[in-house]
């Protein structure tokens, strides 16, 4: 690797790390942001709205891919992802200054969502530009290795956001952090923005793109060539369903859903949850580069599809083992305590509510929603027509009132039966960042590391594969769209949808069916239709 090649990789990767840092700050602080900007709603609804505002940034990523992909294929790679980082950085900085709902009312969540949309648009243009730029600088036979450094940036950005949050939390303490200290990580991003812009201004245009421009072979209508031409559009669809869709759900399960599972379902405190994820990321990040390098030797396809297959087969046992170690009292309660909601079936609706807009008023629905929010495994039993709602805990009826927000009698009954109270001594807790030698903490980190290992398998080679699937003149546009649909839609909607599945079934593990099904579909489609690309000449126009 020459000095110039190292600079290209470092400059592209460092800027992208900062951009992912900006994007993931919101996800890491979703619960606090929900309390700040959606305070007019009950806690469970706040969490859903916060997750949906997070998902809004993912939903618009494909549109950012179209807009900035077109610009990148016409104007160039360098200036396009210079613009994207400016949009991302400024949007994040403004979130740190934005008054909350208690101060400016409904305007606060509206502005917040608009900023999230701008972040999503910017990120939609960022990844394709950085991956394309590095790949077009890489020598033949090393594109997987070179682009794997770009693949580390999402994890490093998440890791950096967790570290800044943890340091701020430690210095200020939880009350101050929740009140105003959460703004500091957002405000710090302006310094990262300055460094990123300075670095990117020093980059030259991609040699492959520059040569194509000089020869007059660049595309005048990249969107038409990419998506209106069936020959290329077919490859876009294969890349999406036979590669990126599975990669997206494995990625978000192994990093974001794992974090939300620890905090919202297993009730591990935020400080400990962030540390556990941070350690797993630290241990696993090297493997992005390893699997990128390995894909240069044996191919992109076998590594990506193997990662999807192993993940789909092992998510259930891994998450159950995480429960065993992180909150054994909850695991015992799930196995031994029988909770039933008995009601006239006509009075029980469907609790599946991934967009958080439905308001449940029927007692059967509010009771089940309350139990789900409390991480209680429940079943629904058929009662006589016209009968009211009964909550049975181990066969004993518990006095029930409308449980939209709380129900002290039900809470006391399930805790007396064995469900742990908040702050239960059996829930793992880390005293400091290096408190990793307690057996259950070490085991939890190990399990989270395995999830990250799956992420590195599917994500490490994906950039090289996408670059190699498409010709230079429409590469930025063509690769960005399937990547951001797979990650932004299938992946980004995973936390809210998985939690909605948990709420509607009464099973804390049921949300895992979402990534398992989509990863399995990718394995089947990829085996049949996805071509191997590692020896492709990417200089073709």
Secondary structure, 3 states (H helix, E strand, C coil): CCHHHHHHHHHHHHHHHHHHHHHHHHHHCHHHHHHHHCCCCCHHHHHHHHHHHHHHHHHCHHHHHHHHHHHHHHCCHHHHHHHHHHHHHHHHHHHHHCCCHHHHCHHHHHHHHHHHHHHHHHHHHHHHHHHHHHHCCCCCCCHHHHHHHHHHHHHHHHHHHHHHHHHHHHHHCHHHHHHHHCHHHHHHHHHHHHHHHHHHHCCCCCHHHHHHHHCCCCCCCHHHHHHHCHHHHHHHHHHHHHHHHHHHHHHHHHHHHHHHHHHHHCCCCHHHHHHHHHHHHHHHCHHHHHHHHHHHHHCHHHHHHHHHHHHHHHHHHHHHHHHHHHEHHHHHHHHHCCEEEEECHHHCCCCCCCCCCCCCCCHHHHHHHHHHHCCCCEEEEECCCCCCCEEEECCEEECCCCCCCCCHHHHHHHHHHCCCCCCCCCECCCCCCCCCCCHHHHHHHHHHHHHHHHHHHHHHCHHHHHHHHCCHHHHHHHHHHHHHHHHHHHHCCHHHHHHHHHHHHCCCCCCHHHHHHHHHHHHHHHHHHCCCCCCCCCCCC
